[in-house]
């Protein structure tokens, strides 16, 4: 099948715009981390309001889509480089993300300190290892990579009942400590197996962008609906696919919230069905082109790592300024927190209502847009190798 340049640009644009949408949504959750009520769990139905729960729930789509589209982008890059070149790039890019996670982003975005008493291994850590693993898998046929990804996604909950512990188990399957000493704590929040599976499945998804447009859109629609129906069926049965079953609540509204309250750490099969189904439908919705209202998301989606690091740093900086104005000091914002209050130690009586959280979120996204537009334009004009790592 022949590919016209305009068709290729449209296909890549659809991926960028979806990535941008989820990056914008993601900033809402991180704004809530810094400006919301400390220690208030948005998924504890005994204490959370529906508004707080849904503010958290809507961001659930972000990490699965980012891992998925990272794999899709890797497959699409085979148009301009060999498998060996792609494998080397994925390895170096993955290693770069891991280094960023535990150095620059950890010290100057998450925590604003360099004492390393508390270190969380978060999404960049998992993205890095997913890329490194994919760098090995790309030497296999695409259908084999896809099958490996699907097996990881569907099967990893089989080990939920295993009575295992230790650093390796925390790295691969269940959140936990890699190191837990009074002077140093290293905690894995993103175990690798299911996330690697999502990336491998995304690599397989890249194949459909070689199909003609009608066939591709039909596929995205069918798969999106199928995943959504599979979520309703598997979740409804309460038999497999999530360690936290839903339960009837005192009201119908909270029963619905219980049904939606799937497990993200690690992402259960039900969690991934619930999030990847709508992702497929969103990819189909923008496949014909980017609506005008989503043009800013397209810009952000072209520079995701840049946006990710800066949005965390800006949110944290705004919290520092707010804390100083309110208390006359901001030392809490630079102190290592305990895990219950990560990523900062909240001052007494700290925390703001959801409307304030939403206002700060909007400010952060708007403030970062010009910088993202500048870098996106620079990357379009130039092909320097270092730009591919931003």
N, C-alpha and C positions, 0 to 999 in steps of 0.2 A: 504494500500500500504506500502511496506517495504521501509526503507530508509537506504542506505549504507552510512557509514561515509564519503567516498570520495564524494558522491553526495551532502551531506549536506555542506561540505566544499566549493564545487564549487558554490553552490547557495549563500552562505554567501559571498564568494569572489566576485561574480558579483555585489552584492550590495555595498560592500566596494570599489570596483574599480570605480564604477560610482560616489559614494560619493567623492572619492578622486579627480576625474576629475573635479567635480564642485567646490571643495575647491580650487584647483589650479586656475581655471578660476576666482573664486571670488576674489582672491588676486589682480588680474589685476584692478578691479574696485576700490579697496581700495587704491592701489598704485596711481591711477589717482586722488583720493580724496586729497592725500597729495602732489603729485608732479605735477599735472596738473594745468591748468590755473584757479585761483580762480574765482568763480562766473560764470564760463562758463558752461552753461547747454548743455549737450550732446544730449538732446532730443528736444531742441528748434530748429526747422528746419530753422528758420529765420537766425540763427547765426552759427549753428553747421555744420561742414564738414561731409561728409559721413564716413570718417575714424573715427572721434570722435564719431559719432552716433553708428557705428557698434562696436566700442570698448566698449561702454556701453551696447548695445543691446545683445551682445553675453553673457554677465554676467547675463542677465535676468533669465536664466535657473537655476541659483544657488539656490536661496531661495526656489522656489517650489520643486525642487528635494530633498533638504535637509529636508523640512517638510514632504514630501511624504515618503522618506525612513526612517525617524524617526518612522513613524507609522508602516511601514513594519517590521522594526527591532523589534518593540514592539510585533507584532504578532508572529514573529519567536521565540522570547524568551519564548513563552509558551511551547516550547519543553523541557525547563529545569526548569521551575518554574510554580507554580499554578497561577490561575487568581488573587487570593488575594495577593500573593507575588508580582505579576506584578503590580497590582494596587498600592501597597505601594511604590514600587520602582519608578514608574512613578511620583507619588506625590513628593517624596523626590528629585528625579532628577530634576523635574520641578522647585521646590522651590530653589534648588541649582543654576540653571541657572538664575533665576530672581535675586537672591542675587549677583551672579557674575556680572550681567549686571550693577547693580547700585553701585557696590563697586570696586572690583579689576579691572575688565575690563574697567569700566568707568574711573577710576582714573589713571591706570597705562598702559593703551593701547590706548584708544580713546583720552583722553584729557591731560594726564600728569599733573593733578592738583587735589586738593581735596576741592576746594572752593564751588562746587555745585551751582554756579550761573546759569549754564546751564546744564541740564541733558536731554539726548535723550533716549527714550525707544525704543531700536532697536531689532535686530533679536533674541538675547538671551532671551529678555523679552517675545517675542511672542512664541518662542520655549518652554519656561518654562510653560506658561499658556496652550499651546497646550498639553503638557505632562500631566499636572494636570487634564485637561478636559478629556483626553484619559484615565487617571487613573480611572475616574468615568465610562466612556463609556464601558471599557473592560468587565464590568460585564454583558453587554448585548450580545446577539448573534452577531457574526461577520457581518452577512448580515445587521443587523439593524445599526451597527456602520457605515458600508459602505454607507448605504442609507442616514444617517444623514449627512455624509461628502459630498456626492454628492448634496444633497439639499442645503447645505450651499454654495457650489461652484457655483451652477447654479442660485440660487435664491437671493444671497445677493445684486446683482445689482438692484433688484426691489426697494430698498430703496434709490437709488441714488438721487432721486428727493425730498426726505423728507427734510423739512425745520427744521431740528433739530440741536442742538448744545449742548455743555456741556461736562464735563469730561467723563461721561459714554459713550456718543456717540463717542467720540474720541477713547476710549479704544476698543469699539466694531466694529465700522464701518469706520469712516473717520479720517485721521490724524488730530491731533489738540492738543490744550493745555489741560493738566490736571491741571497745575498751571501756571499762567502768572502774575508775580509780578516783580517789578523792581529789587528786591534782589534775586529772584529765578524764574527760568523757567523750567518747565517739559513738554516735548513735546513727544507725542506718534507718532512714525513714522510707526509702524507696528500694525494696528488695528487687533483685534483677530479673528473675525468671519470667514473670508475666509481662514486664515491660519490654524485655528482649523479644518476647513472642509478638507483641503488638508491632514492633518495628519490623520484624521479619514478615508479618502479614502485610504491612504497608508496602514492603518491597514487592510483594506479589501484586498488590493493587496497582502498582505502577504500570503493569502490563496493559491495563485497559486503556491507558492513554495512547496506545498505538492503534486502537480501534477507531472506526468511524464514529462520528458524534452521536448519531441516533442509537447505535448499539451500546455505546458507553453510557449514555444517559439512562437507557433502559436497564442496564446492569446496576447502576448506582441506585435506581429506584427500587428494583427488586431486592437487592441486598439490604438496603436501608429498611424496607418494610419487613423483610424476613428477620433481621436482627431485632427489630422492635417487637415483633410477635413472639420471637424466641424468648426475649426478656420477660414478657408478660406470662408466658407459659412456665418457664423455669422458676421465675420468682413466685408465681402463684402456687406452684407445687410445694415450695419450701423444703425440697428434698436434697438438692445439690446446687453448688455453685456460689454459696456465700455462707460464711460462718455465723452470720447474724440474721436469723429468719425474721420475717415481718410478723407482727402480731396485731390482732384487733385492739383498737384504742377506745377511749371513752367517747370520742366523736368520730364521725365519718372523715372529717378533714385530717385528723391526726392519724387515722388508719391509712389514708393515702400517703401521708408523710412516712409512716412506718414502711409501707410498701416500697417507697423510693429510697429508703435509707440503707443503701447497699454499702459494702466495704471498699474503701479506697486503698488502705494500707495493710497488705498489698491489694492491688485491684482484683477483686473477685471476678469470676466469669459473669455473674449477673451485673456487676458494675460496668464491665466492658460491653456487654450487650446493650445496656441502657444508654451508654454514651456513644458508642461507635455507630449504632443505627441512625440516630439523628445526624451524626457527622457525614454519613453517606448521602443523606437527603440534602444536607447543606451543600455538599460538593456538587450534587446534581443541580441545585437551585442556581448556582452561579456559573455553571458550565457554559452557558451561552454568552456570558460576559458579566462584567462587574457593574451592578447598579450604582448609580451616582452616589447614593448615600453611603456606599461601602468603599468608595475610593480611598478615604484615609486608612481604612483597614488594609487595603492592598499595599500601601506604602509601608506600614508597620510590619506586614507579613514578609516583606523583602529583607528586613534587618532584624530578625527575631532575637538573636543573642544580644545585640547592641541594646535593643529595647528592654530585654529581660534584666540585664545588669543595671541599666540606668533607672528603670522604674523602681527597683528595690531601693537603690541608693537615694532617689528623690523622696520616696515615701518615708524612709528612715530620717532623712534630713528634715522633712516637714515635721515629723514627730519631735525631733530635737528642738526645733524652733518653737513649736507649740508648748513643749515642756518647759523651756526656759521662760517663755512669756508667762506661763501659768504659775510656775514655782520659783522663778528666779534662779534656777539651776537646772541642768540637764544631765547630771552625772549618771542617772539611772540608765540613760540611753546608750551608754558606753560600757556598761558593766555586763559581764557574762551572766546570763540568766540560768535558772534551773530549767529542766525540760518542759515543765508545766507552763512556763511563761515564755518560751522561745518565740521570737529571736531577741528579746530585750527584757531587762528587768523593769517592770512597770512601776512608776511612782505611786504613792498612796492616792486612792480615789481617782486613778487614771481610767479613762475610757469615755467614749462618746456614743451617742445614739446612731442608729442606722442612717437617718438623713444626713448627718455630718459625714459619716463614712462615704456615702454616695457622692457628696459634694467634693470631698478630697479626691476620690477616685476620678471624677470628671476633670478636676484640675490637673492631676498627674498625666492623664492621657493627652489632654490638650497641650500641656507644656512640653511634652516629649515629641509631639508630632513634627515640629520644624526640624529638630535634630535628626529624626528618622528620615524625613524627606531629603535632607542634605546628604546623608550617608547613602540612601538608596540611589540618588542621582549620581553620586560619586562612583558607586559600584557599577552603574550602567555605563558610565563614560570610560572607566578604566578596568583593566583585567589583571591588576597586580595580584600575585598569589596571596599576599597577606590579607587582602580584603575578603577572601573566602573564609577566613577564620573569625570574622566579625558578624 
